[in-house]
Amino acid sequence: MASSKICSDLIGSIDPKTHENIHPDRPIMCNTDYEGSGQLKHLRHGQQPEGPPGIHGQPTLHPFWAAGFSFARGHFVVQVPYDQYLPMVFQGEEISMGLRGYTFGYDYYAAEKSICFHMYAVKENKTKRNKVASFWENAPMYRGAGKAAMQRLNGIIGLIPPNVKYFDREENRYGLGKVRSVDKFYKIFGIHRETQTVEKHLCRFVGKPMMRLFLPYLRPNGMGIDYDKIDYEFVDPVPKKDKR
């Protein structure tokens, strides 16, 4: 198990005098889609919904891992270390880490309350935050590195055809686990690799519906959901004529 989510914005979240948390909402991870083009097209977790928790007294199961806040026992980073062969990659990191962790048997949960926040480049913090150096400022020094890295990332998690070659050094260390398959993940959560599309409105399922359906299959020893017993495929619940 890992507690993982994006962080809400710092503004309006902490009382400036008492430093207490005054933010009633918390985000969950349920929104992803393809971006980019060609073989470098990848899955990116977009803006995530925030709101009061619908489940109380326990964290909420959700499908995706987030880099903003991730807390787990130390064996997570032993089993799923950051891939050292992904220079100049920013978008795509989260689906890579999340899927690799999933194949090792880890599940991801959103805490009932937000416990950390982030200074985004918005409102009164925009000018200050935009002065912070970003790694992509070094892109001209490493031309082509990001493309090769993204090809590797997509190759390891099965987002490109198996006949497409990629840099696979130490893939046994930075690759997939053997507890679960990525095929099962993509099937359950409506990610179609052959068309590079996703089923929309997954957030309507994540929360109480997902908890009701999946938690009964939590292993007796508490070591994750037994996905072998789950026969579910998410389909967009919104009829095509009603989509906006």
N, C-alpha and C positions, 0 to 999 in steps of 0.2 A: 504494500500500500504506500502511496505517496500523496501528500497534500500538495496540490499544484493549481495555480490559477494566475491570471494577470493581476496586476495591482491597480486599484482605483487611483484617481488623481488625488494628489496631496491637498489641493485647494478645497476647503470646506469639509475636510475629513477629520481634522484634529483641532481641538479647542486650543487657541493660541495661549491661553492663560493656564489651563489645567493640564494641557497636553493629552487629554483623554480622547478616545475615539468617539466621534459624534456622527460617523457615517453609518446610516442604518442599512444600506444595501451592500451586496457583495456580488461579484461576477461569477459566472459559471462558464466552462469551456465547452462550447457546442457548435461553433460556427467556423467552418473551413471551406475553402474553395480553391480551384486552380487559378494560378496567375502565370504570366509569362507566355512563351510560345515555343513550339517545336519540342526537341528533346530536353530542353531546359525548363519546360513548363513544370511547375511544382505546386504542392499544396501549401497554402498559407492560411494560418488562423487569423481571421479578420477581427473586426470589432465584436466584442462579446457582450451579451446582455447583462445588465445589472438590475438587481431588484431585491426586495426583502426575501429572505430564505423561505421557501415553501415547506422545508423539512426542518424540524427542530430536534435538538438533543443528539444529533449525529451529523456527520458530514454528508454531503451529497455526491453520489457517484456520477462522474462524467467521463466522456471518452478520450479527452485530449490532455496532453501535458503542456504546461506553460513555463517559459523561462523567467517570468517576472517574480514568481514565488514558487519555490519547490522545496518541500521539506519531507525527508524520509530517513529511514535508518541508513547507516553508512554503507551497507552492502549494495544499495542502489547504484552509487557511483563506482563501486567495484565491478558490478555486473554490467553496468551501462555507462562506461566512461565517455566523456566528450571525445568525439572523433578528431584526432589531431591532424587529419588530412583534408580538412575542409576550410582552407584559407579563403578569406573574403566572402564567406557565406553569412548572411543575416537572416533573410526570410527563408524558411525551409528548415531551419534548425529545430523548431519545436515539433514538427511532425516526425522528423528523424528520431529525436530522443524519445518522443512518446511511443512511436511504433516499436522501436527497439526494446523499450521497457515493457511494453505490452507482451512481446514475444518471450520475455523472460518471466512473465507471470505477474507483473505489477499492475495494479489498478490505480486510478487517479480519482481524487475526491476534492471537492471544494469545501473549505471550512465554513461553518455556519456564519461566522462574522469575519470581516476583513481585519487583518492584524498588521498589515504593512501597506504603505502607500508609495506612490512614485511621483516625482516632479516631472510632469510632461511639459512640453514646450507650448503651453496654452495660457491665455489670459495674462495675469501679471507676471507669470514666470517665463513667458515666451522669449523675451529678450535675453534674460540670464541663461536660460537653458540652451538657446541656440549658439551661445559662445563656447559650449563644451565641444571639444574635438570629437570627431567621429572616425571610426576605423576606415570608412570608405574614402576618406580624404587621401588615403595611400593607394587607391586603386590604380593610378597611372604607373606606379612602381611595380605592379604585379599584374600586368595585362594578361588576360586569359586564365589566370589562376581561379577566379570565381566560377568560370564556366566549367572547367575541369572538375572543380570541387562539387558543383551542383549535379553534374553527371554522376559522380560517385555516390552522392547522397541519394539521388533517385534510384540508382542501380541497386544499392544495398537494400532499400525498402521496397523494391519491386515496382517502381513507378515508370520504368522504361522497359521495352521489350527485352526478353532474355538474350537475344542475339546481339544486342548493342553492348560494345565493350566500354569499360570504365576502369579507372585506376583502383585496383583492388588490394593494394598493399595492406597487410595486417587486418584483413576483413574478419578473420577469426576472432580478433580482439574487439573490433569496433562494429561488428555485424549484428545479426539477429540471434535471438535465443531459440530454444527448442521446445518451450512449453506451449506456445500458441503460434499460429501461422498468421502472416499478414493477410493472406487471402481471406481468412475468417473475419478479420477486422474490417477490411474494405467491404465485404459482403454485408455484414451486420449494419454498418453505419452509412450505407448508401453512397459509397465512393466507387465510381465506375472508371476503371483505368483504361478500358478499351476506347472509351469516348472522351476521356478526360473531363468528366462532368460529375457533379454530386447532386444528390437529392436535397432539395431545399427544405428549410424549416425544421431541421433536426432539433432545434432548441425546444420545439413543442413536445418532443419525446424525452429529452434529457431533464431529469428532475424526478418528480413522483412516478411517472409512467415507467421510466427506466429502472428506478429503484424497486418498484413492485415486481417487475418482470425478471430482473437480474439477481437481486439479493438472495432469493431462495436458493440460488446455486453457488452461494459462497461456500467454499470448502470447509468441512468440519474443523480443520486445524487452523482456519482463518487465513490460509495462504492464497488469497485471491479467489476471484470468480472462476468457476469451472465452465469455461466457454464451450467445451465439447458438448455440454448438455443444453446449450442455447441454440434454438432453431428460429432465428428471427432475422428479418431483413427490413430495414427502415425504408419506407416509401413516402415521398412527399405527400402529406395529407391535404394539401391545398389543390383543388381542381385547377386545371390549366386555365380555364376561362376566368378564374378568380385571382390569378397571380398578377402581382403588380411589379 
